[in-house]
Amino acid sequence: MALRSRRDPYGEITSLREQMNRLWDFLRPALGWRGGSWGEAFTPRVDIYQTEDEVIVTAEIPGLESKDDVEVTVTEDTITLRGEIKRDTSYTQEGVYHAERYYGSFSRTFSLPAEVKPEEARATYHNGVLEVRLPKTEAGRRRWVKVPIQ
C-alpha cells in the first residue's frame, strides 16, 4: 500500500501570493511608490461624536514625530485633518526586506453634526491619538424632543 501525502489546497495560492509580493517589492522603487499597502495611502481612523455642549473628534495617527506634523482646521460645520507620517531615515529602500508601515501625507475633511465655534476649538495629541474638542454654538445646541408615536 502506497502512502499518500496530504495536499495543501492553499499551498499554490500562498506561493502565488508570495511571488506577487516579491514582484511588487521589486517594482515599488521603479514606480516611485513610497509606502503603505500597495495602492493605499495612509488614512487616519476617525470617530466623531457629540455631547450636549460639544462635538468631539478623535483620530488615530500613530508615528507623528511632533505636533507640528499635523494641522487641524475648523469651520462652523467642517473639520480638516492634514499631516505627514515621516519614514525612518536610518535605512534605505534597497535594504528593506518587508515593509507594511504607512508613511506619507494625509488629508481628511468631515462634516460636523452640529454648528461649532471654531475659535474655541482645543486639540491634544497623546499616545498616537489626536483629540479635538469643539464647543457648540447656541444653534448647534438644538433641544432634542422625543416625539411620541400614536
C-alpha positions as CSV (number, residue, x, y, z in Angstrom):
1,M,0.0,0.0,0.0
2,A,1.5,3.3,-1.0
3,L,1.4,6.3,1.3
4,R,-0.2,9.4,0.0
5,S,0.8,12.8,1.3
6,R,-1.9,15.3,2.0
7,R,-2.1,18.0,-0.5
8,D,-2.4,21.5,0.9
9,P,-5.2,23.1,-1.1
10,Y,-4.0,26.6,-0.3
11,G,-0.3,25.9,-0.9
12,E,-0.4,27.1,-4.5
13,I,-2.3,30.3,-3.6
14,T,0.1,31.0,-0.8
15,S,3.0,30.5,-3.1
16,L,1.4,32.8,-5.7
17,R,0.8,35.5,-3.1
18,E,4.5,35.3,-2.0
19,Q,5.6,35.6,-5.6
20,M,3.4,38.6,-6.2
21,N,4.7,40.3,-3.1
22,R,8.2,39.8,-4.3
23,L,7.2,41.3,-7.7
24,W,5.7,44.4,-6.0
25,D,8.7,44.8,-3.8
26,F,10.8,44.8,-6.9
27,L,8.5,47.3,-8.8
28,R,7.9,49.8,-6.0
29,P,11.1,51.8,-6.4
30,A,10.8,51.9,-10.2
31,L,7.2,53.2,-9.9
32,G,8.0,55.7,-7.2
33,W,5.7,54.2,-4.7
34,R,6.5,55.3,-1.1
35,G,4.7,53.2,1.5
36,G,1.7,51.6,3.0
37,S,-0.1,48.6,1.4
38,W,0.0,48.6,-2.4
39,G,-2.3,51.2,-3.8
40,E,-3.3,52.5,-0.4
41,A,-2.5,55.8,1.3
42,F,-2.4,56.4,5.0
43,T,-5.8,57.3,6.3
44,P,-6.3,58.0,9.9
45,R,-9.2,56.2,11.6
46,V,-11.6,58.9,12.9
47,D,-14.5,58.9,15.4
48,I,-16.9,61.9,15.6
49,Y,-19.4,62.1,18.4
50,Q,-21.3,64.8,20.3
51,T,-22.5,65.6,23.7
52,E,-25.0,68.3,24.6
53,D,-22.2,71.0,24.7
54,E,-19.6,69.9,22.2
55,V,-18.5,67.8,19.2
56,I,-15.5,65.6,19.8
57,V,-13.3,64.3,17.0
58,T,-10.7,61.6,17.7
59,A,-8.2,60.3,15.2
60,E,-5.6,57.5,15.4
61,I,-2.4,59.0,14.0
62,P,0.5,56.9,15.3
63,G,4.0,57.8,14.3
64,L,3.9,61.6,14.4
65,E,7.3,62.9,15.3
66,S,5.9,66.2,16.7
67,K,2.6,68.1,16.9
68,D,3.9,70.2,14.0
69,D,3.4,67.2,11.7
70,V,-0.4,67.6,11.9
71,E,-2.6,70.5,11.1
72,V,-6.3,70.9,12.2
73,T,-8.5,73.5,10.6
74,V,-12.2,74.0,11.6
75,T,-15.1,76.0,10.2
76,E,-18.6,76.2,11.7
77,D,-19.5,72.9,10.1
78,T,-16.4,71.1,9.0
79,I,-13.0,69.8,10.3
80,T,-10.0,69.0,8.2
81,L,-7.0,67.0,9.4
82,R,-3.8,67.2,7.4
83,G,-0.4,65.8,8.2
84,E,2.6,63.7,7.4
85,I,3.9,60.5,8.8
86,K,7.7,60.6,8.2
87,R,9.6,57.4,7.3
88,D,12.5,56.4,9.4
89,T,15.6,57.5,7.5
90,S,18.0,55.1,9.2
91,Y,17.6,52.6,6.4
92,T,17.3,52.9,2.6
93,Q,14.8,51.3,0.2
94,E,17.4,48.9,-1.0
95,G,17.8,47.4,2.5
96,V,14.1,46.8,3.1
97,Y,13.1,43.1,3.3
98,H,9.5,43.6,4.3
99,A,7.5,46.8,4.9
100,E,3.9,47.3,6.0
101,R,4.0,50.5,8.0
102,Y,2.3,53.5,6.4
103,Y,4.1,56.8,5.8
104,G,3.4,59.9,3.7
105,S,0.9,62.7,3.7
106,F,-2.8,62.5,4.5
107,S,-5.8,64.9,4.4
108,R,-9.3,64.2,5.5
109,T,-12.3,66.6,5.8
110,F,-15.5,65.8,7.6
111,S,-18.9,67.5,8.0
112,L,-19.7,68.1,11.7
113,P,-23.1,67.0,13.1
114,A,-23.7,70.5,14.7
115,E,-22.6,74.1,14.3
116,V,-19.4,74.8,16.4
117,K,-17.3,77.7,17.5
118,P,-14.0,77.2,15.6
119,E,-12.2,79.9,17.6
120,E,-12.7,77.9,20.8
121,A,-11.5,74.5,19.5
122,R,-9.0,72.7,21.6
123,A,-6.7,69.8,20.4
124,T,-4.4,67.4,22.2
125,Y,-2.2,64.6,20.9
126,H,-1.3,61.7,23.2
127,N,-0.2,58.1,22.6
128,G,-0.9,58.3,18.9
129,V,-4.5,59.7,19.3
130,L,-5.4,63.2,18.3
131,E,-8.5,64.6,20.1
132,V,-10.2,67.8,19.1
133,R,-13.0,69.3,21.2
134,L,-15.3,71.8,19.5
135,P,-17.8,73.7,21.6
136,K,-21.3,74.0,20.0
137,T,-22.9,77.3,19.2
138,E,-26.4,78.0,20.6
139,A,-27.8,76.9,17.2
140,G,-25.8,73.8,17.5
141,R,-27.3,73.0,20.9
142,R,-30.7,72.3,19.5
143,R,-33.0,70.9,22.0
144,W,-33.9,67.4,21.3
145,V,-37.5,66.4,21.7
146,K,-38.7,62.9,21.6
147,V,-41.9,62.7,19.6
148,P,-44.4,60.0,20.7
149,I,-45.8,57.7,18.1
150,Q,-49.5,57.3,18.1
